[in-house]
Structure formats: C-alpha cells, structure tokens
Amino acid sequence: MLSYYDISMPLRCLVILCLFLLVCVGGYLVAPIFRQNKLCSKLLLSLSIIVCVIPMMIYVAEARAILRQLQIPSVSLWLCNQPLLIPVVIILFVTVYYGYLIREEQRFRSNTVTRSSIREGVDQITSGLCFYVEGGRLILSNSRMNELCHAIVGRDLQNAELFWQILSGGEVSPTVERISYGSYPNFRLENGKVWTFSREKLDGFIQLTAADTTLQQALTDELRDKNLDLAAMNLRLRKYGENVDELARSKERLETKVRIHGELGQALLAARRYLVDPKAQEPPLDIWRRNIAMLRKEMEAKKAEDPLLILKKAAASAGVELVIRGELPHDHEYRQFFLIAASEALTNAVVHGDAKTLFIELRGTDTHRTMQFTNDGVSPNQPITEGGGLSSLRHKAENNGFVMTVESTPQFVLTITGRRE
Amino acid sequence: MVNVMIVEDDPMAQKLLEIFVSGNTDYHVAHTIESAAMAEFYCMTHSIDLILMDVCTAMNVSGLEAAEKIKARFPHIKIIIITSQPECSFIDRARSVGVESFWYKTASAEEILTVMDRTMAGESIYPDSTPSLKLGNILSENFTDRELDVLRLVVAGETDAAIAEKLFLSLRTVKQHIQSMRDKTGFRNRTELAVRARESGLVINNQTNE
C-alpha cells in the first residue's frame, strides 16, 4: 500500500501544510467551543487537534532530519512507512468535523444572545444609549452615544457621570449649540441634528439616553416663531384699542363742537334780534357765556394724563401734602397702576391715619422698579388686615406681575415692586 | 343744594357737564376730576351727593369699578354713569354694582338735568337697551353673552389659551366661539373681527381694571 515515503517531497509538504492548517483552525475553535457547555464537542475538538499535531510533528521531524542530513527518528521512520491513507483519513475526518463545528458555531451565534450580540444590538439603535454605575464607570454604551460624546465634549466616552455633568451645565464644544440646560439638556450639533439627553436611575445602574429630536425642535421653533408673531399681533391690537379710544373721544368732541356750533348760530340770531329790537327781549348773555366758555376750553383742551397731577390735585383738595422722591417712569401701564396704588395709599393715609403728608418714593434698578408709600399719620396699633381697597390693590398688583407688601410696624408702609420690562 | 362731582377725563365734555349742571340752581359743581381712581377719595374727604361719572376715565380707570367701591362705602351717594360707548356689558355691570342711573351721552342739557332730577327724586333711570350696532353681516344683539365675553378678550389682545383660562372654558370652546362670530359677521379672520368690534365700541376691555 502507498506510504508517506512513496510520495514526492512537494506532496509531503502539502500533507504537512494541511495538518498545520487544521491545527490552526482547531486552535481558533477552542475559544468558542470551550465557552459552550458541550463536553462531547470539547473532547472531540481536543482529540482532533492532537491527532493533527502528532503526525504533523513527526512528519516535520522527518523532513528536518532529511534536510539537515541527520538520522531520522525511529518513530518518524515507523509512521512514514505506514499507509498514506492514515494522514489522508485524518485530514478528511478533521476537515469535515471542523466544518461541522464552524457551522454549529455560526448557528449558535445567530440564535443565542451573547455579550457581543447585545453589543451589536445596541449599536444598531439609532438613539444613544449608555449604562453605567455610580461614579461613572461604563457598563455598556453604544456607538451612537460614543459619537455624541465625541461631538459634544471632544473626547471619547470614558466616565459617563462626568459626561452627564457636562451635558447638564458644563462647557461643550464650540461647534455645538446648547439649546437647554437641566434634566433634559439638548444640543444642536454641527450637522444640524438636535439631540436630547435624559438620565434615569435603574436598579443598580444609571441609564443615559440620547434621542434625535431634530423634527420636534424644528416644530417647537416654528411654534415659538408663530407665538411671537401672535404676541406681536395681540400687542398691536391692544395699542390699536387705545388709539380707538382716542378716536371715540375725538368723535365725541366733534359732536359737542357741532352742538356748540348750532348754539352759536342760535346765539347770533338771538343777538341779532336783540340788536334790532332791544326792548323786545333780554340780552342773550347766558348763551354767549356758555359758548365762550366752551370755545376757551377747546383752545386749552388737553387730556389730563399725568397721574402725579391728578394725585396732587386730590391731595390738595383734602389738605394733604405730597412729598415725592424719584421720578415716575414714562411707561403708560406703570403710570396707570401707580395712580391706582397712590389713590389707595392716599385714602388710607387720610381715613385711617389722619395724615397730613403722604411720602412717595419711586426707585428702580436695571431690572426692577419700586413704588413705596408712607405717611405721617397715626401708626396702626395692630397688624393691618387687608380687606376692601388693599385686597383689591393686591389682586391688581399680582395680575400686573407686581409684588405688594404691607408693613404695619413701626408705621404703615405700602411697597410695590415689579420687573422692568 | 345738591353737591355734584363730575368724573370725566375729556376737558370738553367736562366743561359741557359743568355748564349744564351749574346752569341749574338746585345743583352745585363741588368737584370735577379726571380719573375715577380718585373718586372714592373725594367722597371720603368732601360732601358729595351726586356723581356724574364716565366709564372710561383718565389713566384707563373704570368708572364702574369706582362706582362699586363708592356704593359699598357710601350707599347714600347717588351715581349716574354716563358714557358714549355702546359696550353692552356696561348697563349690566352698572345695575349689579347698584348705580342709580345710566345715561348715554348727548349734548343736550335738558336730558341730563332730567335724569339728575329724577335720580335725586329716588328713581332709577336706565336706557331700555344698548344701542344696536351693525357688525359685519349682523346686529350686535345677535351675539350671545358668552361670545361677547370671548370677543372682549380677543379685542384686549389675549391669546386663545389665555381667554380659555380666564373664562374657565376649554381651548376648543373658545375657538368655536370665535369661529361662530366669524361665521355670523362674515369677517375673514380673528384680527378683522377684533378690529371691527373695537372700532364699533361694541366691546371694550380695560386691562388695568380687570
């Protein structure tokens, strides 16, 4: 029967090469096969590696002895004289077995959830995902989260807690636009995508997620722009309303003028009749006085829109002096509210405190402005209970976004503070 | 002699009322003020028997709100609300706060003096109805009370959401009311409805005093 010695040197080398390749493949299969709980597979794999290694070593020793012209080891002589069928069968059997093992391993990988399959799975998620423990040590994070970390912070994700602190309020890469801080920070990246992060504590782990909210952000931006337009339109409507009030007053004045014009005509006719026959009637003085008074008023007609003047006039009528420190802002709504608050303070000063002087202090900062009222009247002998006027004033103050405080001791102090618009 | 206080911000209307009142020997013009904000103060510090008060006074202070305060503290003081605005809620509000009489401004001395005399004699004089106004395709009386409430806030420049919150309605209901008013009037949009309603004086909203 044909033995190993009967074949040419190249064929011998081919046999050795085949055995070497099978040993390599066997070595590669050790890790996945030994990870599985299949004793039979483990034994067969070990055996197949051994049956490949031993003849390979023997054939290599024989070849080495020939090349170096040394004495061929006796075991090599024995094996090389054995039928060639033995190594060929070994090669064929092991090749078939390895093919089977590789197929089984592939089937196992595709049907079993392994660490790498989890890893592959989370990497497939389009959102960013990261699990870590207290202190920031990573347990699992997907490639999207790593990309985001790199884009936002400028380095790889190594400490998730540190990354979250930066997301919540730290300094981010200059190419990234921060849209919001806090529990759900979101960012617009250089590519225009908007990502929103959130953190949730799970059982023993902390989950950090990042969702692509580009579309939602675009809709939010659009809604904000529309709301701004609407607010501007509403403001214009409000201003328009004020103008219409003035228009209504003008129409009213015009009707009065028309009436006066009519009366003036009557006065002229009456005067003419009187001049023609003075004895027939009394001189039409009343009608002339009325018309002249109206015409004079028309000349000086100016709307009293200065709250300080209105207040001074009222205080003077009751013998109360006003001491004003500071300047009243020109903001129409603030002036309106000032008059309401001042009228309440003046009423309280006179009715409850029998005051002769009302002190008004108007002060402001860049962000806030304050009006404060005190008087020289009798101080309250018990804490003031707000009712009627003060309660109504507080309601209005709060509706207008002001903060109102009332102090009873050592004297009555009414303070109203509002943000500067 | 009846002491009369006039609360009117328009100088010309003020003067006209002063002339009307002082032309009658039964009345004495005790004070003329521009803003209803100070009306209660004058009542406290002066002897006032009758007040002629406009609804919209200086610094946007409502005469009706001042009237409510005065009637609560000085029920003996008689009040006549005078206005040129056809706002439909004014009459109801005046009645609810206890105002004796209500008069739509005219430039006739006789009319106001008659109202004053009858009011001082203990009568309550109110117009039978608010003046009817045409708004788009319909008359003002074709609006429901709720629609007018909504329209008042639309005119004040409030958003639909704010209107819903203020009137304790759902946003959907507010939108339905606005759509209903647009359908009735034939106005193309919300803004046109608001502008035309404001121009007509059908609804007036005074933000400061609400």
Interface residues (C-beta under 8 A of the other chain):
Chain A: N227 L230 A231 M233 N234 L235 R236 L237 R238 Y240 G241 V244 D245 L247 A248 R249 K251 E252 R253 E255 T256 K257 V258 R259 D286 R290 A293 M294 K297 E298 E300 A301 K302 K303 A304 E305 P307 I310 L311 K313 A314 S317 A318 E333 R335 Q336 F337 L339 I340 S343 L346 T347 V350 V351 G388 G389 S392 K396 N399 N400
Chain B: D9 D10 P11 M12 A13 Q14 K15 L16 I19 G23 H31 I33 E34 S35 A37 M38 E40 F41 Y42 M44 T45 H46 C56 A58 M59 N60 V61 K69 A72 S84 Q85 K105 A107 V155 A156 G157 E158 T159 T191 A194 V195 R198 E199 G201 I204 N205 Q207 T208 N209 E210
